[in-house]
């Protein structure tokens, strides 16, 4: 299995690590630490040195309760970092739901669009479909960031998430986007209860039937804090554990803050697979 992106065809025979770069003042885990262009680029370089296979740049926080960021402000945050990151030799993803940001970032050299709205904003599907080869990650979100945890989804989250992701893949494929450009993400923590999040992990293999590779984003999520009692800054170990469990259940990409530790854990996992 491969993930076709603008500049790279990523081999997913082995799980890949996507390093998170929050170019924001207010992300739930590391907001403000990499808000400046120089700090963000230094962080990109560090993540690549630590073994990141992909970089994911985000200029608007999607934490529960977060307000939207104006278009010009998001572009002003992400484009200077993107222009430096594309020279680091790894695929670069941009975490955005705004079609204009998608288009400008793709024009500036981004390889992947990572959209928490699964391209449901007007013009977003077209922004991806008109590009000849960019990769895309379609994520499930119940509601929207400002209110999603006030009224989380009800019922069997696994069945609902699976149906949603399959529908979004079909809609994008209908516009001519090749299947190998599309990855799906169940959206851990986005409008779901703690129990639903862990059900999505326990039954993750049920989400693999769309034919698209699966990306898992458990890093430092509040559900890990709920079961461990750990504050967000102390959740490295449970985050790595969740990433490994996701890989065991078929995830091909894990989106993480703690790249070095996750890469090391996956080396142990690979050694067991080769035994």
SULGINOR-V473725 format. One record per backbone hydrogen bond with DSSP energy under -1.0 kcal/mol. NH is the residue of the N-H (numbers start at 1). CO is the residue of the C=O. If there is no record, write none. Layout:
# SULGINOR-V473725
nh = {NH & NH}
co = {CO & CO}
This chain:
# SULGINOR-V473725
nh = {3 & 4 & 5 & 6 & 10 & 12 & 16 & 18 & 19 & 20 & 21 & 23 & 24 & 31 & 32 & 33 & 40 & 41 & 42 & 43 & 44 & 45 & 46 & 47 & 48 & 49 & 50 & 51 & 52 & 53 & 54 & 55 & 56 & 57 & 58 & 65 & 66 & 74 & 75 & 76 & 77 & 78 & 79 & 82 & 83 & 85 & 86 & 87 & 88 & 93 & 94 & 95 & 96 & 96 & 102 & 103 & 104 & 105 & 106 & 107 & 108 & 109 & 110 & 111 & 112 & 113 & 114 & 115 & 118 & 120 & 124 & 127 & 128 & 129 & 130 & 131 & 135 & 136 & 137 & 138 & 139 & 140 & 142 & 147 & 148 & 150 & 151 & 153 & 160 & 161 & 162 & 163 & 164 & 165 & 166 & 167 & 168 & 169 & 170 & 171 & 172 & 173 & 174 & 175 & 176 & 177 & 181 & 182 & 183 & 184 & 185 & 190 & 191 & 197 & 198 & 199 & 200 & 201 & 202 & 203 & 204 & 206 & 207 & 208 & 211 & 215 & 216 & 221 & 224 & 225 & 226 & 227 & 228 & 229 & 234 & 235 & 239 & 240 & 241 & 242 & 243 & 244 & 245 & 246 & 247 & 248 & 249 & 250 & 251 & 252 & 253 & 254 & 255 & 256 & 259 & 262 & 263 & 264 & 265 & 266 & 267 & 268 & 269 & 270 & 271 & 272 & 273 & 274}
co = {10 & 180 & 8 & 111 & 3 & 1 & 252 & 254 & 54 & 256 & 56 & 58 & 22 & 27 & 24 & 30 & 36 & 37 & 38 & 39 & 40 & 41 & 42 & 43 & 44 & 45 & 46 & 48 & 47 & 17 & 17 & 91 & 19 & 93 & 21 & 145 & 63 & 70 & 71 & 72 & 73 & 74 & 75 & 78 & 79 & 81 & 82 & 84 & 85 & 55 & 112 & 57 & 94 & 114 & 98 & 99 & 100 & 101 & 102 & 103 & 104 & 106 & 105 & 92 & 92 & 135 & 94 & 137 & 115 & 117 & 121 & 123 & 124 & 125 & 126 & 128 & 111 & 181 & 113 & 183 & 115 & 185 & 190 & 144 & 144 & 147 & 147 & 191 & 156 & 157 & 158 & 159 & 160 & 161 & 162 & 163 & 164 & 165 & 166 & 167 & 168 & 169 & 170 & 172 & 173 & 172 & 178 & 179 & 136 & 213 & 138 & 187 & 189 & 193 & 194 & 195 & 196 & 197 & 198 & 199 & 201 & 203 & 204 & 205 & 208 & 184 & 253 & 218 & 221 & 221 & 222 & 223 & 224 & 225 & 231 & 232 & 235 & 236 & 237 & 238 & 239 & 240 & 241 & 242 & 243 & 244 & 245 & 247 & 246 & 214 & 214 & 16 & 216 & 18 & 257 & 258 & 259 & 260 & 261 & 262 & 263 & 264 & 265 & 266 & 267 & 268 & 269 & 270}
